[in-house]
Amino acid sequence: MPSVLITGCSSGFGLETAKLFLDRGWTVVATMRTPDPDLLPASDRLTILPLDVTDRDSIASAVAKAGPIDVLVNNAGFGAAVPIELIDFDTARQLFETNTLGTLAVLQAVLPAFRKRRSGVVINVTSTVTLKPLPLVSTYRASKAAVNALTESLAVEMEPFGVRVHIVLPGRSPTTQFGATAMPHLRGLDNPDYKPLIEGMMKRFSEDAGPVTHASDVAAAVFEAATNASAPFKIPAGEDAIAWMAEAD
């Protein structure tokens, strides 16, 4: 059976994607910083490995233990919602270290085998926040927009080698842990100028009303990219993401 390596499988999009590939009969290498075997159903087609995308030794170890794979899904990342004026520089650095350079590092570990074999699929999960300007998520948006640009060039570089490359762009997903992981980095509620903006955005992030993206939407989009040679280069995932993509186009 075909095999897939997915980063960031401890929750949300990555976890749901791993479950879907398992359900469809694939061999799945699910990676996460702290492996938890209880997150996924037991299967002889499942391997759970530790992988920290900010640690090149961790990446090399996971890729070596995974063995040959057919599809790479770069999903690991985190968010932060802070005004540009107030964002802590360490947080900004961590966003790029994880979301952008982490993706690059995993690519560099996997691409040589894809290129030599003249086959493989790369799917990078970014975000529809890259499609239009939004307040508070600027640095997160920049880190994901950099992945979009990286992926666009990668697609051109890999085409002669028979390696397909895709971007999956989720929308707002209040049922995932994005908000929870972003909260520790929040700054500005004590600033009278920024407080109304931050409170309004926090409310919007947490609302489950209106069109939103569910983890199952992202998993389906990733599976489409992995299995359909005619899939678009950029695939929106979620009802709101589809609408945003249409507006951007």
The 8 nearest C-alpha neighbors of each residue, nearest first, counted from 0:
[[1, 25, 26, 2, 24, 44, 69, 27],
 [2, 0, 25, 69, 26, 3, 68, 70],
 [1, 3, 26, 68, 69, 25, 27, 70],
 [2, 4, 70, 27, 68, 71, 69, 28],
 [5, 3, 28, 71, 29, 72, 27, 70],
 [6, 4, 72, 29, 30, 71, 73, 28],
 [5, 7, 30, 75, 74, 73, 8, 31],
 [8, 6, 75, 31, 13, 74, 9, 30],
 [9, 7, 13, 14, 31, 10, 30, 6],
 [8, 10, 31, 7, 14, 13, 38, 11],
 [11, 9, 14, 8, 13, 12, 7, 176],
 [12, 10, 175, 14, 13, 214, 15, 176],
 [11, 13, 214, 15, 14, 16, 217, 218],
 [14, 12, 8, 16, 7, 15, 11, 74],
 [13, 15, 8, 10, 17, 16, 11, 12],
 [16, 14, 18, 12, 17, 13, 218, 214],
 [17, 15, 218, 13, 19, 18, 14, 12],
 [16, 18, 14, 20, 15, 19, 13, 21],
 [19, 17, 15, 21, 16, 20, 22, 14],
 [18, 20, 22, 16, 21, 17, 23, 15],
 [19, 21, 23, 17, 25, 22, 18, 16],
 [20, 22, 18, 24, 25, 19, 23, 17],
 [23, 21, 19, 20, 24, 18, 25, 17],
 [24, 22, 20, 21, 25, 19, 18, 26],
 [25, 23, 21, 22, 20, 26, 0, 44],
 [26, 24, 21, 20, 1, 2, 0, 23],
 [25, 27, 2, 44, 45, 1, 0, 3],
 [28, 26, 45, 3, 2, 29, 25, 44],
 [27, 29, 4, 46, 47, 45, 3, 5],
 [30, 28, 47, 5, 8, 27, 4, 46],
 [31, 29, 48, 6, 49, 50, 47, 8],
 [30, 32, 7, 49, 50, 8, 33, 34],
 [31, 33, 50, 51, 49, 34, 30, 7],
 [32, 34, 31, 49, 35, 50, 9, 48],
 [35, 33, 49, 31, 48, 32, 36, 47],
 [34, 36, 37, 38, 33, 9, 47, 39],
 [37, 35, 38, 39, 34, 47, 41, 40],
 [38, 36, 35, 39, 40, 41, 34, 9],
 [39, 37, 36, 35, 40, 9, 14, 10],
 [38, 40, 37, 36, 41, 18, 14, 17],
 [41, 39, 42, 38, 37, 18, 36, 45],
 [40, 42, 39, 43, 45, 36, 37, 44],
 [43, 41, 44, 45, 40, 21, 46, 39],
 [42, 44, 45, 41, 46, 26, 27, 40],
 [43, 45, 26, 42, 27, 46, 25, 21],
 [46, 44, 27, 42, 43, 28, 26, 47],
 [45, 47, 28, 29, 27, 48, 44, 65],
 [48, 46, 29, 30, 28, 34, 45, 36],
 [47, 49, 30, 34, 61, 50, 29, 46],
 [50, 48, 32, 31, 30, 34, 33, 61],
 [49, 51, 32, 31, 57, 30, 58, 61],
 [50, 52, 32, 53, 54, 57, 58, 49],
 [51, 53, 101, 54, 50, 58, 97, 105],
 [52, 54, 101, 51, 97, 96, 55, 100],
 [55, 53, 57, 52, 51, 56, 58, 50],
 [54, 56, 58, 57, 59, 53, 104, 52],
 [57, 55, 59, 58, 54, 60, 61, 51],
 [58, 56, 60, 54, 55, 50, 59, 51],
 [57, 59, 55, 61, 56, 60, 50, 62],
 [60, 58, 56, 62, 57, 61, 63, 55],
 [59, 61, 57, 63, 58, 62, 56, 64],
 [60, 62, 64, 58, 63, 59, 65, 50],
 [63, 61, 65, 59, 64, 60, 58, 66],
 [62, 64, 60, 61, 65, 66, 59, 58],
 [63, 65, 61, 66, 62, 60, 48, 59],
 [66, 64, 62, 63, 61, 28, 67, 68],
 [65, 67, 64, 63, 68, 62, 61, 28],
 [66, 68, 65, 69, 2, 112, 62, 63],
 [69, 67, 2, 3, 70, 66, 4, 65],
 [68, 70, 119, 2, 3, 1, 120, 67],
 [71, 69, 3, 120, 119, 68, 121, 4],
 [70, 72, 121, 4, 3, 122, 5, 120],
 [71, 73, 5, 122, 123, 74, 4, 121],
 [74, 72, 123, 6, 124, 75, 102, 122],
 [73, 75, 124, 6, 7, 72, 13, 76],
 [76, 74, 7, 6, 73, 98, 77, 52],
 [77, 75, 98, 97, 74, 78, 7, 94],
 [76, 78, 180, 177, 94, 98, 79, 181],
 [79, 77, 181, 139, 177, 180, 80, 76],
 [78, 80, 181, 184, 139, 81, 136, 185],
 [79, 81, 135, 136, 185, 181, 78, 82],
 [80, 82, 135, 86, 185, 186, 79, 83],
 [83, 81, 135, 85, 84, 86, 134, 80],
 [84, 82, 85, 86, 81, 137, 135, 138],
 [85, 83, 82, 86, 81, 87, 187, 135],
 [84, 86, 82, 83, 87, 81, 186, 187],
 [87, 85, 81, 83, 82, 84, 88, 91],
 [86, 88, 90, 89, 85, 91, 184, 186],
 [87, 89, 91, 90, 92, 86, 93, 85],
 [88, 90, 92, 91, 87, 93, 86, 94],
 [91, 89, 93, 87, 88, 92, 94, 86],
 [92, 90, 88, 94, 89, 93, 138, 87],
 [91, 93, 89, 95, 90, 94, 96, 88],
 [92, 94, 96, 90, 91, 95, 97, 89],
 [95, 93, 91, 97, 92, 96, 98, 90],
 [94, 96, 99, 142, 98, 92, 97, 93],
 [97, 95, 93, 100, 94, 101, 92, 99],
 [98, 96, 101, 94, 95, 53, 99, 76],
 [97, 99, 76, 95, 101, 94, 142, 96],
 [98, 100, 95, 102, 101, 142, 146, 97],
 [99, 101, 103, 96, 102, 97, 104, 95],
 [102, 100, 52, 97, 104, 53, 103, 99],
 [101, 103, 105, 99, 100, 104, 106, 98],
 [104, 102, 100, 106, 101, 105, 107, 99],
 [103, 105, 101, 107, 106, 102, 100, 108],
 [106, 104, 108, 102, 107, 103, 101, 109],
 [107, 105, 103, 109, 108, 104, 110, 102],
 [106, 108, 104, 105, 110, 109, 103, 111],
 [107, 109, 105, 106, 110, 59, 104, 62],
 [110, 108, 106, 107, 111, 112, 105, 113],
 [109, 111, 113, 112, 107, 106, 114, 108],
 [112, 110, 114, 113, 109, 115, 108, 107],
 [111, 113, 115, 110, 114, 109, 116, 67],
 [114, 112, 110, 116, 119, 118, 111, 115],
 [115, 113, 117, 111, 116, 112, 160, 110],
 [114, 116, 112, 117, 113, 111, 160, 118],
 [115, 117, 113, 114, 118, 112, 119, 160],
 [118, 116, 160, 114, 161, 115, 113, 162],
 [119, 117, 162, 161, 113, 116, 114, 160],
 [118, 120, 162, 69, 113, 70, 163, 121],
 [119, 121, 70, 163, 162, 164, 71, 225],
 [120, 122, 164, 71, 70, 72, 165, 163],
 [123, 121, 72, 165, 166, 164, 71, 73],
 [122, 124, 73, 166, 72, 167, 125, 165],
 [125, 123, 167, 74, 166, 73, 168, 122],
 [124, 126, 168, 143, 167, 123, 166, 169],
 [127, 125, 168, 169, 128, 129, 170, 143],
 [126, 128, 129, 168, 130, 170, 169, 240],
 [127, 129, 126, 130, 140, 131, 133, 132],
 [128, 130, 127, 144, 140, 131, 126, 143],
 [131, 129, 127, 128, 247, 132, 244, 243],
 [130, 132, 129, 128, 133, 247, 127, 243],
 [133, 131, 134, 128, 130, 129, 137, 140],
 [132, 134, 136, 131, 135, 137, 128, 140],
 [133, 135, 136, 137, 132, 82, 200, 80],
 [134, 136, 81, 82, 80, 137, 133, 83],
 [137, 135, 80, 139, 134, 138, 140, 79],
 [138, 136, 140, 139, 135, 141, 134, 83],
 [139, 137, 141, 140, 136, 142, 91, 83],
 [138, 140, 142, 136, 141, 137, 78, 79],
 [141, 139, 137, 143, 138, 142, 129, 136],
 [140, 142, 138, 144, 139, 143, 137, 145],
 [143, 141, 139, 95, 145, 140, 144, 99],
 [142, 144, 146, 140, 145, 141, 125, 139],
 [145, 143, 147, 141, 146, 129, 142, 140],
 [144, 146, 148, 143, 142, 147, 149, 141],
 [147, 145, 149, 143, 144, 148, 99, 150],
 [148, 146, 144, 150, 145, 149, 151, 143],
 [147, 149, 145, 151, 150, 146, 144, 152],
 [150, 148, 146, 147, 152, 151, 145, 153],
 [151, 149, 153, 147, 148, 152, 146, 154],
 [152, 150, 148, 154, 153, 149, 147, 155],
 [151, 153, 155, 150, 154, 149, 156, 148],
 [152, 154, 150, 156, 155, 151, 157, 149],
 [155, 153, 164, 157, 151, 152, 156, 158],
 [156, 154, 152, 153, 158, 157, 151, 159],
 [155, 157, 153, 154, 158, 152, 159, 160],
 [156, 158, 154, 162, 160, 155, 159, 153],
 [157, 159, 161, 160, 155, 162, 156, 154],
 [160, 158, 157, 161, 156, 162, 155, 117],
 [159, 161, 117, 157, 158, 162, 114, 118],
 [160, 162, 118, 117, 158, 159, 163, 157],
 [161, 163, 119, 118, 157, 160, 120, 158],
 [164, 162, 120, 121, 119, 161, 158, 154],
 [163, 165, 121, 154, 120, 122, 162, 232],
 [166, 164, 232, 122, 233, 121, 123, 224],
 [165, 167, 233, 123, 122, 124, 232, 234],
 [168, 166, 124, 234, 235, 233, 125, 123],
 [167, 169, 126, 235, 125, 127, 236, 124],
 [170, 168, 236, 126, 127, 240, 235, 237],
 [169, 171, 240, 212, 127, 239, 237, 172],
 [172, 170, 211, 212, 173, 169, 204, 239],
 [171, 173, 212, 174, 211, 175, 213, 170],
 [174, 172, 205, 175, 207, 204, 171, 206],
 [175, 173, 172, 176, 213, 207, 11, 214],
 [176, 174, 11, 173, 177, 172, 214, 10],
 [175, 177, 179, 178, 180, 11, 174, 10],
 [178, 176, 180, 179, 175, 181, 78, 77],
 [179, 177, 181, 176, 180, 182, 204, 173],
 [178, 180, 176, 182, 181, 177, 183, 175],
 [181, 179, 177, 178, 182, 176, 183, 78],
 [180, 182, 79, 178, 78, 179, 184, 183],
 [181, 183, 185, 184, 179, 180, 178, 79],
 [184, 182, 185, 181, 180, 179, 79, 186],
 [183, 185, 182, 181, 79, 186, 90, 80],
 [186, 184, 182, 81, 183, 80, 181, 79],
 [187, 185, 81, 188, 184, 85, 86, 82],
 [186, 188, 190, 189, 193, 194, 85, 185],
 [187, 189, 194, 190, 186, 193, 197, 191],
 [190, 188, 187, 191, 194, 186, 193, 192],
 [189, 191, 187, 188, 193, 192, 194, 186],
 [192, 190, 194, 193, 189, 188, 195, 187],
 [193, 191, 190, 194, 195, 196, 187, 189],
 [192, 194, 196, 190, 191, 195, 187, 197],
 [193, 195, 188, 197, 191, 196, 190, 192],
 [196, 194, 198, 197, 193, 199, 192, 191],
 [197, 195, 199, 193, 194, 198, 200, 192],
 [196, 198, 194, 200, 199, 195, 201, 193],
 [199, 197, 201, 195, 200, 196, 194, 202],
 [200, 198, 196, 202, 197, 201, 195, 203],
 [199, 201, 203, 197, 202, 198, 204, 196],
 [202, 200, 198, 204, 203, 199, 197, 205],
 [203, 201, 199, 200, 205, 204, 198, 206],
 [202, 204, 200, 206, 201, 205, 199, 207],
 [203, 205, 201, 202, 206, 200, 173, 178],
 [204, 206, 173, 202, 203, 201, 207, 178],
 [207, 205, 203, 208, 204, 202, 173, 209],
 [206, 208, 173, 205, 209, 211, 174, 172],
 [209, 207, 206, 210, 211, 205, 203, 173],
 [210, 208, 211, 207, 206, 239, 238, 212],
 [209, 211, 239, 238, 208, 212, 237, 207],
 [212, 210, 239, 171, 172, 238, 237, 209],
 [211, 213, 237, 172, 170, 171, 238, 216],
 [214, 212, 216, 215, 172, 237, 211, 217],
 [213, 215, 12, 217, 216, 11, 15, 218],
 [214, 216, 218, 213, 217, 219, 15, 16],
 [217, 215, 219, 213, 237, 214, 236, 218],
 [216, 218, 236, 220, 214, 219, 215, 12],
 [217, 219, 16, 215, 221, 220, 216, 15],
 [220, 218, 222, 216, 217, 221, 215, 223],
 [219, 221, 223, 217, 222, 218, 236, 216],
 [220, 222, 224, 218, 223, 219, 217, 225],
 [221, 223, 225, 219, 224, 220, 226, 218],
 [224, 222, 220, 226, 221, 225, 227, 219],
 [225, 223, 221, 222, 230, 227, 226, 220],
 [226, 224, 222, 223, 227, 221, 120, 70],
 [225, 227, 223, 224, 222, 228, 230, 221],
 [228, 226, 230, 229, 223, 224, 225, 222],
 [227, 229, 230, 226, 224, 225, 163, 231],
 [230, 228, 227, 231, 224, 232, 226, 223],
 [229, 231, 227, 224, 228, 232, 223, 234],
 [232, 230, 233, 234, 229, 165, 224, 228],
 [231, 233, 165, 166, 230, 234, 164, 224],
 [234, 232, 166, 231, 167, 165, 235, 168],
 [233, 235, 167, 168, 231, 166, 236, 232],
 [236, 234, 168, 240, 241, 167, 169, 237],
 [237, 235, 169, 217, 216, 240, 168, 220],
 [238, 236, 212, 240, 216, 239, 170, 169],
 [237, 239, 241, 240, 210, 211, 212, 242],
 [240, 238, 210, 242, 211, 241, 237, 170],
 [239, 241, 170, 237, 243, 235, 242, 238],
 [240, 242, 244, 235, 238, 239, 243, 237],
 [241, 243, 239, 245, 240, 244, 246, 238],
 [244, 242, 240, 246, 245, 241, 247, 239],
 [245, 243, 247, 241, 246, 242, 240, 248],
 [244, 246, 242, 248, 243, 247, 241, 240],
 [247, 245, 243, 244, 248, 242, 241, 130],
 [248, 246, 244, 245, 243, 130, 131, 242],
 [247, 245, 246, 244, 243, 130, 242, 241]]
